[in-house]
Amino acid sequence: MTKRTLHRGLAVFWWLTLAFLYLPLAVVVLFSFNSANSSARFADFSLRWYHRLMGNEEILSAFGNSLMLAVVSSLIALVVGGVLGYGMYRHRRRRLGWLILVIYLPLVLPDIVFGIAEMAFFVQINEWTGWLSPGLGTMIIAHVTFQIPFVALIVYSRFVGLDPALFEAARDLYATPRQRLVHFMLPTLKPALMAAFFLSFTLSVDDFVISFFTAGPESATLPIYIWGAIRKGVSPEINAIAALMIAAVAIAAMLSLVFSRRRSP
Amino acid sequence: MSETMTADIADRPGSDPAAENSARSETRRQASSIEMQGLHKRFGHDTVALDGVDLTIRAGEFFTLLGPSGCGKTTLLRILAGLEAPDAGALAVGGRDITEVPPHRRSVNTVFQSYALFPHLSVRDNLAFGLKMRGLPAAERNARVDEIAGFIQLGDLVERRVDQLSGGQRQRIALARALVCEPDVLLLDEPLSALDAGLRGQLQVELLRVQQRLGMTFVFVTHDQDEAMVMSDRIAVLNGGSIQQVGAPREVYERPVNGFVARFMGHDNLFAIRARDGRRLTTALGTLDAEDPGDGALLLIRPETLDLLPGAVEGPNHLPATVAERLYRGSHAEFRLAVGDTTLQAMVSNRGRHLPEVGETVTVTVAPEDLVTLSE
């Protein structure tokens, strides 16, 4: 009897958790289709707020910034993190686990600390050299920084899952270092690289705090725009943006999962 | 090549259409000899993998590196492939020094123990990989792949995906992938060890057939002495990073140079010589006359050279014994005999004669020419 009660209790707990996670999201998505200008009463289904979004220059520019930031930072992180993951694999006997720890450490810090530190650093460099004035450039650098460890780990674990003799077979079958990259490593890594890209993309779109501190006047991303807009009062337009972001992140996360599960094409 | 014990079981060229292909290939290919001088290899500070290996492998030979795990046979093979660099020593293939040549510029190919087929490529693309890396045009690659597929009789395997293949099929694809490159030397790293006994025997025969048709130099690594004896023209037995003995299978089996080689080749009947008077050797078994005993400290008696006579019989090289154990194996029977306070293994073929029972008193006899001594 007590076991049954326990199971029921756990089930209730589970449904409560899901409700707290997903109900607010569902409400946001629902009200993004509300025809009335209210966040309390749902009148009719309408795409009014989505149309309004399309006409808002500021939002479109923020959307463009978010997309540009996510794509460019993910691509850079893919190259740098990929090389790091390969290096960790090549020298796996030397116990380089601490390397990943060192890279991870700033991520465990509160984002706000990391964001402020990055900002101070960029401002300092900017004062000395005139480079790195706050804007998309500094944001890309900051995003790449927190994307790298994820990419490196995904690439590393793909390599570890491979038969080490494959690397030797490629050398044995006359592949030059360049040919090994093009004809063996990249095709073998393709699913892992796709997964890493979409994960990095999601992380970048998700980020608000670090972006906020490293952004310049012209480089507001969607989360930064929302933050600014909300201080003036919640508009149903925000619901529409939020719904679109939920969709984008869900799709990217799903693609990341699909590719990470696929072993070879 | 004439020494090989196994020439009879391999197909002879001539009757088979594939023989034409092999004749064509032979004009492109030349078997190469291998010379190793003073090869040393050490891993970390205290692990000596190779401790000065000098070895010459003849052109067109099926040569086996035999030894227990950790004896250095795999390290030696990897040095031949270029996957490992020796700390000291020189390596030449076909008279050309290749000690410093990286693996992708060596005309040496390897069949890996795990087969190492590329999972992202089809079987055909796996087979063509080496040719593609060398820049052969697609049409020629395809022709060569079809040729090797006919030669190894791969049939429709060529159009499959790698994950659709069984272990035996993978093994043959891995062999074909290395052979299609027509290397001077083919290296095989325990290629049959992952297969079950039946398939293994079948592929042993196939490997021999391929090697004899192509006349290519094969260097084969195994820890299985039976496999080494079946396959090889010559065997090198390794232990602790150095070569113990090099010779034809019969030589290594019948005249092992030391206790290690003898034990590794499966011999149990080794007895310390306590006293020696000319050709009369005294061991724990008693005193035996040998024809040409050599001056080793151990006496080797091969179980198959022993004869068992019923009852107690007096005579030269006759030893009284009691049957402690009998394993009946159909074609032959194995005996564990108590002789004095030691035991002796005997193997008797089953010619329909009386096979002594456990507890029976027998007399063991051995011919003086079958007694060999060796060093510890």
HADDOCK unambig.tbl for C-alpha pairs under 7 A between the chains (distance, minus, plus):
assign (segid A and resid 163 and name CA) (segid B and resid 116 and name CA) 6.88 0.50 0.50
assign (segid A and resid 165 and name CA) (segid B and resid 116 and name CA) 5.60 0.50 0.50
assign (segid A and resid 166 and name CA) (segid B and resid 116 and name CA) 4.98 0.50 0.50
assign (segid A and resid 166 and name CA) (segid B and resid 118 and name CA) 6.69 0.50 0.50
assign (segid A and resid 168 and name CA) (segid B and resid 83 and name CA) 6.97 0.50 0.50
assign (segid A and resid 169 and name CA) (segid B and resid 116 and name CA) 6.41 0.50 0.50
assign (segid A and resid 171 and name CA) (segid B and resid 103 and name CA) 5.85 0.50 0.50
assign (segid A and resid 171 and name CA) (segid B and resid 104 and name CA) 5.15 0.50 0.50
assign (segid A and resid 172 and name CA) (segid B and resid 103 and name CA) 5.39 0.50 0.50
assign (segid A and resid 172 and name CA) (segid B and resid 104 and name CA) 5.50 0.50 0.50
assign (segid A and resid 172 and name CA) (segid B and resid 109 and name CA) 5.90 0.50 0.50
assign (segid A and resid 172 and name CA) (segid B and resid 110 and name CA) 6.76 0.50 0.50
assign (segid A and resid 173 and name CA) (segid B and resid 104 and name CA) 6.27 0.50 0.50
assign (segid A and resid 173 and name CA) (segid B and resid 109 and name CA) 6.77 0.50 0.50
assign (segid A and resid 173 and name CA) (segid B and resid 129 and name CA) 6.87 0.50 0.50
assign (segid A and resid 173 and name CA) (segid B and resid 130 and name CA) 4.45 0.50 0.50
assign (segid A and resid 174 and name CA) (segid B and resid 103 and name CA) 6.95 0.50 0.50
assign (segid A and resid 174 and name CA) (segid B and resid 104 and name CA) 3.66 0.50 0.50
assign (segid A and resid 174 and name CA) (segid B and resid 105 and name CA) 6.16 0.50 0.50
assign (segid A and resid 174 and name CA) (segid B and resid 130 and name CA) 5.86 0.50 0.50
assign (segid A and resid 174 and name CA) (segid B and resid 133 and name CA) 5.86 0.50 0.50
assign (segid A and resid 174 and name CA) (segid B and resid 134 and name CA) 6.55 0.50 0.50
assign (segid A and resid 175 and name CA) (segid B and resid 104 and name CA) 5.72 0.50 0.50
assign (segid A and resid 175 and name CA) (segid B and resid 133 and name CA) 5.35 0.50 0.50
assign (segid A and resid 176 and name CA) (segid B and resid 104 and name CA) 6.30 0.50 0.50
assign (segid A and resid 187 and name CA) (segid B and resid 120 and name CA) 6.77 0.50 0.50
assign (segid A and resid 188 and name CA) (segid B and resid 120 and name CA) 5.97 0.50 0.50
assign (segid A and resid 264 and name CA) (segid B and resid 119 and name CA) 6.74 0.50 0.50
assign (segid A and resid 264 and name CA) (segid B and resid 120 and name CA) 5.65 0.50 0.50
assign (segid A and resid 265 and name CA) (segid B and resid 120 and name CA) 6.36 0.50 0.50
